[in-house]
Amino acid sequence: MSTRKAKSSESAAPVATVSADNTGVAQNGGGPKMPRTLLTKGKSCCFLCVYKNVWVKAHKDKDGNDVPARSMPAKRTSIGKILEPDGIGEVFLYDDFLEEYPELRLYRVMRVGKSQFEFIPREPDPKFGDMPSLRPRMPNTLLARSTYGWYLCTYKNKWTPAHTDENGNLVPGSSRPIRRNSIGKINSPDGLGEVILYPEFLKQHPEFIGYKVVRTGKNTFDVTPYEEEETGAVSLPETVLTRSKCVWLVQTPLTVWQPSHVNEKGARVAGATYEGKLISIGSISSKDGTGPVKLYERFLARFPKYMGYDVYRAADGKFHFHMSESKLKADEQAAARTEKNRQNRKKAALKASKKLETERAAKKGSEKKADKEASKANKQAAKQ
């Protein structure tokens, strides 16, 4: 987070592109609201920060010049960034700030000038009918290489202060990730594609149940609901039906990643993905290989998106999924929890906003009182 000197200061703005007063409340009283902010320029982008003012009394500087009393921004906290170097453009707000102001998830916040914001309502996804900004968001992650693909890990950073190494060279301070925790796997050679989230992560973050997570870049994910067919079915991976003694085994080829290596002739062979042995993911008890499919527990533990579905194999070889009653009930409970959490966040945001307005009013009154006392003291000193 950059802490350089800010170039300008803004306060709240309503839906229309208008200026706002210094109280952090929109002048027309409607639309989303933002706290007072200032702009801080970084190396590659601009940061939008909230701040708290500190009252500095009248004093003399090092050269003996009189410095009048004034209010200066002290503690700054970055709430988002603007990629344009001039600080005019879309504000990409951080999740921590959106938790405090959840109503801003429904808008694109555009900074169009000094003390001016524009709020553009987001449109629902025409394919899924929901609001993409309200979908769950992945935490900060990093990739770890494995023989068969990539592991997606969360981490905690540790700050190492500046120090001198063995050779007497100055090593600047740096933040490095520690305590990695694997939350999923990506079976692709480049680390891009669908993330197979582990059940342990889904237990801690149940909001991701029912969503397909696709990694498209560094800390960039496409989170969408699982697409269902007209029959309400989700698709299985490529499968092969193999006859056993008393049942039909539903099997799928195991994808194996072969890293780059040097072959026997000394030539470099690039890494590639190939299909390995077949693994069983379920079984069918009927004689003709049609009917209910019993998915194995180890498969459901690795692919929890199939939990709660009754699976049938038709005569044409297609698999059909139908939600069980327990799955429907669980989805209803999850939707109720999500709505309750949203209402709680909204109440907390309104309560915090009212508290902040009260503190600002009290602080403004104390500043006026201090100004009067300072002015009175200056007058008395001038008379003497």
Helices and strands as residue ranges (DSSP letters): E 8-10, E 37-41, E 46-56, E 59-60, E 66-67, E 70-82, E 89-93, H 95-100, G 102-106, E 107-113, E 116-121, G 132-134, E 141-145, E 150-160, E 163-164, E 170-171, E 174-186, E 193-194, E 196-197, H 199-204, G 206-208, E 211-217, E 220-225, E 240-243, E 248-258, E 261-262, E 268-269, E 272-284, E 291-295, H 297-302, G 304-306, E 309-313, E 319-323, H 325-383
